[in-house]
Every structure is written in C-alpha cells, then in structure tokens.
Amino acid sequence: MKILVTGAGGQLGRSLPAALLAHDVTALARVELDIADLARVRAAVAAHAPAVVVNAAAWNRVDDAESERDQAFRANALGPRNLALAAAECGAALLHVSTDYVFDGELGRPYDEFDRPEPRSVYGASKLAGENLVRETNPRHWIVRTAWVFHEEGQNFLRTMLRLAASAAELRVVNDQIGSPTYAPHLATGIARLIDSGAFGTYHIAGAGQASWHELTCALLARRGIDKKVVPVSTAEFPRPAPRPRFSALVSHMDPRIELPPWQDGLAAFCARL
Ligand SMILES: NC(=O)c1ccc[n+]([C@@H]2O[C@H](COP(=O)([O-])OP(=O)(O)OC[C@H]3O[C@@H](n4cnc5c(N)ncnc54)[C@H](OP(=O)(O)O)[C@@H]3O)[C@@H](O)[C@H]2O)c1
C-alpha cells in the first residue's frame, strides 16, 4: 500500500517508516509539507496518491498553547482537517493521532474510547477540534489517542529529566498526575497493525500500565544507574500555564484492541538506544 506520513521529523514520525516496512512509505517533514496549508496539502496528497495518509504532525507545546491559541488550532485542528479533505478527494483514508489531554482527568479510572472528552487546556481543545474535523470530513478515518510519548531523539520528558539530572542537586517531579507513558516505536507498530486491520474508528493506543511523572523519573534514573534524589511534589507546588488532567491513563475497549508492551519495556528500549 502507498502510505504518506506527515510530521516525519517528530518522535512518532521518525518511528513510522520502520513499522510500515511492508508498505511503500513517503515521509514528509514540516519543511516539506506544512499541513496547515490547504493548497500544499491538496497538491502533495494528489501527487503521491496514497491509499492511507498518516498524520504524525502536531503542535505539542502544551503550555505555550494557552497564549498562542491560533498556532495550536492551526496545526492541531486545521491541519488534520486539510489532510482529511485532501485524502477524501483522492479516495484515501486518514489515520490521525490525538491525545489523552482531550480528557479532563476527573473520571477516576483509565479512559476508554466511549468516555466523553472534556479538555482542560487550549492544547486539548485544539486536538479535540482536530478529531472532530477529521470525523466530519472523511468517513474513512482512524483516530488514535495516545499519551506521554517518548523517543531517544526529539523533545520529551525523559530527555529533560536526564539533562536536569546531570546538573541539579535533586529533581522535584510531580507525583499527582497519572498517565500511560508510550514509547514512540511501540506506538508506530500499533498504528501499523491498526492500518492492516482496515477497521476505521477511534482507538486508544498507549503503553500498557500507568505511572506518575515521579514514578517514571525514578524508573528512568534507576535504569540508567543515576543516583539522584527525586522529590515528589504536587501539581499545586509546580504551577504551569496549562492545566493537566490528573488521571488520564488510556485503555482500549475497541475491536481490534491494539495492545502495546508495558511502558517499562518501552523505557528499557529507550535506555538501550540512547
Ligand atoms: N509528545 C507527547 O507526549 C504526546 C502525547 C499525546 C499525544 N501526542 C500526539 O502524538 C502525535 C505525535 O507526537 P510526537 O510526540 O511525535 O510529536 P513531536 O515529536 O512534537 O513531532 C511533531 C512534529 O510535527 C511537526 N509539525 C508541527 N506543526 C506542523 C505543521 N503545521 N505541519 C507539518 N508538521 C508540523 C513538528 O515540526 P517542528 O518540530 O518543526 O515544529 C514535529 O516534527 C501528535 O499528534 C501528538 O499530538 C503526543
């Protein structure tokens, strides 16, 4: 199958070609295709004539989105709408990736695909708008919600913690936000399985299990053999511009259920490849 990947320079984008080896993949980074530019998106999709477009592009600066709403909606809402439209015009399907931050985190159990989104932040609202525009624009779609993505290259929480651990006397890390840490290559493999299933719909695909940021940091440092005090702090002690969900672990009740390895396996692979 011909597959066109957008956002190829990101954590997921760079993981997808290896997972989609069975297919004929073209991967375009932001400099090659800005998904917020409808004319260019239409031209690129028409030129490549893919059977499936996979959108790994997003504007993920959660805190900056509170003050730069236009940027967030341009990439996270208009972008996937443009891809959905261009794909529909060419008879292609679209796989779009969304986030656990579409949920408010107040449910008290992991979120499945039948739970109602209620974003708390501008970033979450922009991603939910993207989901809804994809649903309205191209019936042949998958929406994959994932969470807490990490990769040995790119910007992510784990790499930030390793950088801080190299210089700070101790780390202070939030212990009252719980989520599903997800290793980007594992997510890419799950996406490949979902595409091969041909079953459109909304799916949760994230690392199995759950952790707080504090727990994740302790596991990272232990695995790297770094002896550093990690002080648990509350969200209230660590104010950020964007509110985060308190408990946004993801589970799947869909068929097919795409299960990923436990996040600890992802962490092990991440550390092995650093
Ligand atoms: N990272 C997480 O923790 C997380 C959590 C939940 C869900 N997700 C979702 O998972 C997906 C993959 O995320 P990721 O972690 O791989 O993100 P990432 O590493 O930040 O990569 C996103 C890529 O999209 C590019 N991009 C931004 N705006 C664009 C535009 N208008 N046109 C084309 N490309 C654009 C970025 O380029 P520049 O770097 O040049 O801006 C970057 O290369 C996204 O849908 C994201 O919302 C991520």
The ligand as a Tripos MOL2 file, in Angstrom:
@<TRIPOS>MOLECULE
LIG
   48    52     1     0     0
SMALL
NO_CHARGES

@<TRIPOS>ATOM
      1 N1          4.5140   14.0000   22.7260 N.am      1 LIG1
      2 C1          3.5830   13.5510   23.5590 C.2       1 LIG1
      3 O1          3.8080   13.3630   24.7570 O.2       1 LIG1
      4 C2          2.1970   13.2470   23.0370 C.ar      1 LIG1
      5 C3          1.2000   12.8890   23.9460 C.ar      1 LIG1
      6 C4         -0.0780   12.5880   23.4580 C.ar      1 LIG1
      7 C5         -0.3380   12.6500   22.1060 C.ar      1 LIG1
      8 N2          0.6470   13.0210   21.2570 N.ar      1 LIG1
      9 C6          0.3310   13.1070   19.8470 C.3       1 LIG1
     10 O2          1.1140   12.1510   19.1650 O.3       1 LIG1
     11 C7          1.4100   12.6510   17.8460 C.3       1 LIG1
     12 C8          2.8990   12.5580   17.6140 C.3       1 LIG1
     13 O3          3.5300   13.3570   18.5890 O.3       1 LIG1
     14 P1          5.1130   13.4350   18.7330 P.3       1 LIG1
     15 O4          5.4410   13.2230   20.1500 O.co2     1 LIG1
     16 O5          5.7710   12.6330   17.6760 O.co2     1 LIG1
     17 O6          5.3170   14.9990   18.4240 O.3       1 LIG1
     18 P2          6.6380   15.7890   18.0630 P.3       1 LIG1
     19 O7          7.8540   14.9910   18.3620 O.co2     1 LIG1
     20 O8          6.4630   17.1570   18.6680 O.co2     1 LIG1
     21 O9          6.5440   15.9140   16.4770 O.3       1 LIG1
     22 C9          5.5610   16.6740   15.8660 C.3       1 LIG1
     23 C10         6.0980   17.0470   14.5100 C.3       1 LIG1
     24 O10         5.0880   17.8030   13.8460 O.3       1 LIG1
     25 C11         5.7190   18.8870   13.2030 C.3       1 LIG1
     26 N3          4.7590   19.9480   12.9200 N.ar      1 LIG1
     27 C12         4.2770   20.9090   13.7560 C.ar      1 LIG1
     28 N4          3.4240   21.7070   13.0870 N.ar      1 LIG1
     29 C13         3.3820   21.2570   11.8120 C.ar      1 LIG1
     30 C14         2.7000   21.6570   10.6460 C.ar      1 LIG1
     31 N5          1.8850   22.7240   10.6460 N.pl3     1 LIG1
     32 N6          2.8910   20.9490    9.5160 N.ar      1 LIG1
     33 C15         3.7160   19.8770    9.4900 C.ar      1 LIG1
     34 N7          4.3960   19.4480   10.5490 N.ar      1 LIG1
     35 C16         4.2220   20.1250   11.7020 C.ar      1 LIG1
     36 C17         6.8140   19.2960   14.1440 C.3       1 LIG1
     37 O11         7.7780   20.0700   13.4870 O.3       1 LIG1
     38 P3          8.6090   21.1950   14.2920 P.3       1 LIG1
     39 O12         9.4010   20.4370   15.3200 O.co2     1 LIG1
     40 O13         9.4040   21.8390   13.2470 O.co2     1 LIG1
     41 O14         7.5760   22.1000   14.9350 O.co2     1 LIG1
     42 C18         7.3440   17.9560   14.6010 C.3       1 LIG1
     43 O15         8.3350   17.4590   13.7170 O.3       1 LIG1
     44 C19         0.8160   14.0540   17.7880 C.3       1 LIG1
     45 O16        -0.4560   14.0170   17.2170 O.3       1 LIG1
     46 C20         0.6890   14.4420   19.2400 C.3       1 LIG1
     47 O17        -0.3200   15.4110   19.4610 O.3       1 LIG1
     48 C21         1.9130   13.3010   21.6800 C.ar      1 LIG1
@<TRIPOS>BOND
     1     1     2 1
     2     2     3 2
     3     2     4 1
     4     4     5 ar
     5     4    48 ar
     6     5     6 ar
     7     6     7 ar
     8     7     8 ar
     9     8     9 1
    10     8    48 ar
    11     9    10 1
    12     9    46 1
    13    10    11 1
    14    11    12 1
    15    11    44 1
    16    12    13 1
    17    13    14 1
    18    14    15 2
    19    14    16 1
    20    14    17 1
    21    17    18 1
    22    18    19 2
    23    18    20 1
    24    18    21 1
    25    21    22 1
    26    22    23 1
    27    23    24 1
    28    23    42 1
    29    24    25 1
    30    25    26 1
    31    25    36 1
    32    26    27 ar
    33    26    35 ar
    34    27    28 ar
    35    28    29 ar
    36    29    30 ar
    37    29    35 ar
    38    30    31 1
    39    30    32 ar
    40    32    33 ar
    41    33    34 ar
    42    34    35 ar
    43    36    37 1
    44    36    42 1
    45    37    38 1
    46    38    39 2
    47    38    40 1
    48    38    41 1
    49    42    43 1
    50    44    45 1
    51    44    46 1
    52    46    47 1
@<TRIPOS>SUBSTRUCTURE
     1 LIG1         1 GROUP 0 **** ****
